[in-house]
Amino acid sequence: MRGTDSIRESARALRCTYIRDNIDAFVEEAALEEYGVAEAIDVLFSRELETRRANTIRRNTMAARFPYRMDFGSFETSHLSPEVRREARRLSTLQFVADKANVVLVGNPGVGKTALAVACGHAACAEGMRVSFVSVPNLVTEVREAMSLNELTRYRRNFERYDLVILDDLGYCSFSKECGEVLSDLLSNRNQKGSMVITTNLTFDRWNEVFKDEVLTGAIVDRVGHKAHVVDMTGESYRVIETERWLKESWKEDSAV
């Protein structure tokens, strides 16, 4: 279309992907809808900004490495206590991220700790924040690899740059004193710089079972727990409830045959 080639080239140079890919169709739309000049410019750049926002959310979500998709609209709360439901609603505001505060989700397997953490992460990505999700066993592996490659300093810098770090399953593996000291350093350096959500089956008084050092454990608990939101989710496993429900439905279907 005459007149749009120059716009398209400028959009490419400015990395305006929506304008670059849609300028011809938009010119036709503007003529059909009889947009004024100012209105056309406003609509065009509004769509460009929305495209950039959507691309940022998509990139951040992919980079976060979530194990699955979960948002607060899909997060199951029927099996949770009223207190935990209130905490989940409070966490959904992401005020804790703005405050650079930590969240510790404690409870037995199956109650939804990871699902709640992932919902927080997706909500943060939707706000344009940088998020990292990593299970503690995988974190230990990454730390060991960074140590062996003499890249620990770079790993520390990357760990600190996220707006939110989610550490899943603290308590399912222990590690050496050296590795524990590095992890302690990683967690301490994020204190007051960025938020963490930690899911664990261990209360604070049992974290020494993981870090294997009373002094080190005390220092970690002191930093992580300072002004942290500690949510006790202990209760009946939602997976068990779902399994029982599935078995009942299966039994009804078999009986009807």
Legacy VTK file of the C-alpha trace (Angstrom):
# vtk DataFile Version 3.0
C-alpha trace
ASCII
DATASET POLYDATA
POINTS 257 float
0.000 0.000 0.000
1.323 3.440 -1.032
2.772 5.426 1.856
3.191 2.592 4.317
6.566 1.234 3.223
8.416 4.081 4.926
6.333 3.636 8.098
7.073 -0.074 8.077
10.814 0.535 7.757
10.757 3.062 10.596
8.747 0.634 12.725
11.300 -2.091 12.033
14.165 0.207 13.058
12.291 1.183 16.246
11.293 -2.440 16.912
7.596 -1.604 16.831
6.407 -5.069 15.840
2.681 -4.373 15.856
3.040 -1.329 13.580
5.518 -3.163 11.344
3.216 -6.149 10.837
-0.163 -4.399 10.749
0.275 -0.931 9.237
-1.481 -1.753 5.953
-4.521 -3.244 7.664
-4.588 -0.397 10.167
-4.599 2.285 7.458
-7.627 0.572 5.892
-9.300 0.367 9.312
-8.601 4.041 10.029
-10.152 5.059 6.716
-13.190 2.825 7.256
-13.756 4.046 10.814
-12.967 7.635 9.837
-10.383 8.107 12.576
-8.998 11.590 12.967
-5.212 11.978 12.855
-4.770 12.181 16.631
-7.189 9.309 17.226
-5.445 7.103 14.677
-2.046 7.759 16.241
-3.450 7.085 19.714
-5.059 3.766 18.677
-1.967 2.646 16.769
0.454 3.287 19.625
-1.939 1.858 22.212
-1.928 -1.402 20.282
1.850 -1.297 19.968
2.195 -0.876 23.741
-0.274 -3.710 24.388
1.673 -5.967 22.023
4.918 -5.150 23.810
3.309 -5.827 27.177
1.960 -9.182 25.978
5.369 -10.121 24.560
7.069 -9.185 27.832
4.629 -11.319 29.819
5.157 -14.252 27.459
8.955 -13.971 27.636
8.975 -13.624 31.420
6.596 -16.558 31.833
8.735 -18.798 29.629
11.945 -17.681 31.353
10.474 -18.393 34.801
10.371 -22.158 34.046
7.107 -22.843 35.866
6.241 -26.556 36.117
2.684 -25.829 34.953
0.157 -23.049 34.413
-1.703 -21.817 37.495
-3.406 -18.516 38.280
-5.431 -17.359 41.255
-8.655 -17.858 39.336
-7.860 -21.558 38.953
-6.228 -22.113 42.338
-8.351 -24.568 44.345
-9.150 -23.356 47.860
-12.110 -25.524 48.892
-9.918 -27.807 51.019
-8.094 -24.937 52.745
-8.899 -23.306 56.061
-10.486 -19.821 56.094
-7.186 -18.406 57.395
-5.204 -19.832 54.479
-7.830 -18.604 52.013
-7.433 -15.108 53.395
-3.654 -15.371 53.079
-4.009 -16.532 49.465
-6.164 -13.511 48.654
-3.620 -11.261 50.338
-0.770 -12.814 48.362
-2.683 -12.343 45.106
-2.267 -8.560 45.477
1.531 -9.006 45.209
2.033 -6.404 47.908
4.688 -8.680 49.412
6.733 -8.308 46.212
6.426 -4.533 46.378
7.569 -4.725 50.014
10.457 -7.066 49.078
9.136 -9.456 51.727
9.400 -13.241 51.739
6.655 -15.860 51.872
7.127 -19.286 53.440
4.427 -21.848 52.613
4.587 -24.737 55.083
2.606 -27.955 54.936
2.395 -31.617 54.137
2.455 -32.883 50.524
-0.601 -32.307 48.370
-2.113 -29.276 50.105
-1.313 -26.833 47.287
1.907 -25.141 48.358
3.489 -25.326 44.919
0.238 -24.375 43.172
-0.085 -21.249 45.336
3.557 -20.347 44.706
3.111 -20.788 40.950
-0.036 -18.628 41.038
2.021 -15.888 42.695
4.664 -16.282 40.016
2.217 -16.057 37.119
0.597 -13.004 38.679
4.023 -11.353 38.970
4.838 -12.150 35.330
1.500 -10.603 34.319
2.707 -7.386 35.962
5.905 -7.417 33.925
8.116 -8.736 36.715
11.058 -11.100 36.310
10.470 -14.406 38.069
12.488 -17.578 38.582
10.973 -20.875 39.680
13.394 -23.588 40.783
13.067 -26.641 42.967
15.619 -26.741 45.774
17.120 -30.051 44.513
17.664 -28.432 41.098
19.029 -25.296 42.769
21.597 -27.421 44.570
22.599 -28.988 41.244
22.904 -25.571 39.589
25.015 -24.264 42.463
27.352 -27.256 42.260
27.744 -26.777 38.508
28.465 -23.063 38.970
31.074 -23.904 41.608
32.779 -26.468 39.380
32.880 -24.010 36.464
34.069 -21.089 38.628
30.925 -19.175 37.670
29.486 -18.694 41.139
29.798 -14.902 41.018
27.766 -14.742 37.808
25.207 -17.140 39.263
24.830 -14.905 42.334
24.264 -11.828 40.156
21.608 -13.624 38.127
19.918 -14.874 41.298
19.671 -11.339 42.657
18.252 -9.707 39.518
14.823 -11.346 39.734
11.878 -9.502 41.257
10.623 -12.816 42.651
12.372 -16.149 43.223
10.292 -19.232 44.005
12.164 -22.039 45.774
10.098 -25.206 45.756
10.384 -28.261 47.994
12.865 -27.176 50.644
13.285 -30.159 52.904
13.254 -33.042 50.445
17.026 -33.186 50.161
20.001 -32.148 52.272
23.391 -31.010 51.055
26.999 -30.527 52.032
28.153 -27.784 54.377
29.952 -25.998 51.521
26.846 -26.035 49.361
24.751 -24.965 52.350
27.006 -21.963 52.880
26.601 -20.929 49.237
22.826 -21.295 49.455
22.839 -19.269 52.652
24.774 -16.554 50.836
22.300 -16.584 47.937
19.302 -16.256 50.242
20.960 -13.627 52.414
21.944 -11.460 49.452
18.329 -11.314 48.298
17.203 -10.053 51.688
15.653 -6.582 51.291
16.543 -6.683 47.564
13.813 -8.945 46.235
11.129 -11.355 47.360
11.204 -15.110 47.695
8.430 -17.661 48.005
9.663 -20.848 49.658
7.575 -24.005 49.861
8.589 -26.547 52.474
7.352 -29.468 54.525
9.540 -28.341 57.447
8.848 -25.691 60.055
11.722 -23.296 60.813
12.858 -25.314 63.834
13.597 -28.271 61.528
15.565 -26.458 58.813
18.785 -27.685 60.397
17.831 -31.112 58.975
18.556 -29.606 55.544
21.468 -27.250 56.204
23.200 -29.549 58.736
24.668 -26.669 60.744
22.970 -24.993 63.702
24.722 -21.621 63.318
24.190 -21.528 59.554
20.550 -22.555 59.928
19.971 -19.867 62.516
21.383 -17.201 60.208
19.231 -18.377 57.283
16.042 -18.503 59.355
16.788 -15.056 60.761
17.149 -13.507 57.292
14.454 -15.432 55.434
11.965 -15.200 58.288
12.444 -11.485 58.932
9.045 -9.848 58.293
8.057 -12.902 56.245
4.533 -14.093 55.595
4.517 -17.613 57.046
1.459 -19.565 55.886
0.721 -22.908 57.552
-1.149 -24.909 54.914
-1.043 -28.203 56.809
-4.212 -30.179 56.198
-5.866 -32.782 54.043
-4.180 -33.427 50.705
-6.136 -32.058 47.763
-4.714 -34.860 45.618
-6.207 -37.396 48.028
-9.565 -35.585 47.869
-9.427 -35.562 44.068
-8.541 -39.257 43.970
-11.423 -40.163 46.275
-13.791 -38.070 44.141
-12.541 -39.757 40.979
-12.983 -43.219 42.506
-16.562 -42.407 43.536
-17.387 -41.137 40.054
-15.791 -44.204 38.485
-17.790 -46.471 40.784
-21.034 -44.693 39.811
-20.246 -45.062 36.123
-19.428 -48.741 36.510
-22.627 -49.323 38.495
-24.719 -47.637 35.829
-23.420 -49.957 33.108
LINES 1 258
257 0 1 2 3 4 5 6 7 8 9 10 11 12 13 14 15 16 17 18 19 20 21 22 23 24 25 26 27 28 29 30 31 32 33 34 35 36 37 38 39 40 41 42 43 44 45 46 47 48 49 50 51 52 53 54 55 56 57 58 59 60 61 62 63 64 65 66 67 68 69 70 71 72 73 74 75 76 77 78 79 80 81 82 83 84 85 86 87 88 89 90 91 92 93 94 95 96 97 98 99 100 101 102 103 104 105 106 107 108 109 110 111 112 113 114 115 116 117 118 119 120 121 122 123 124 125 126 127 128 129 130 131 132 133 134 135 136 137 138 139 140 141 142 143 144 145 146 147 148 149 150 151 152 153 154 155 156 157 158 159 160 161 162 163 164 165 166 167 168 169 170 171 172 173 174 175 176 177 178 179 180 181 182 183 184 185 186 187 188 189 190 191 192 193 194 195 196 197 198 199 200 201 202 203 204 205 206 207 208 209 210 211 212 213 214 215 216 217 218 219 220 221 222 223 224 225 226 227 228 229 230 231 232 233 234 235 236 237 238 239 240 241 242 243 244 245 246 247 248 249 250 251 252 253 254 255 256
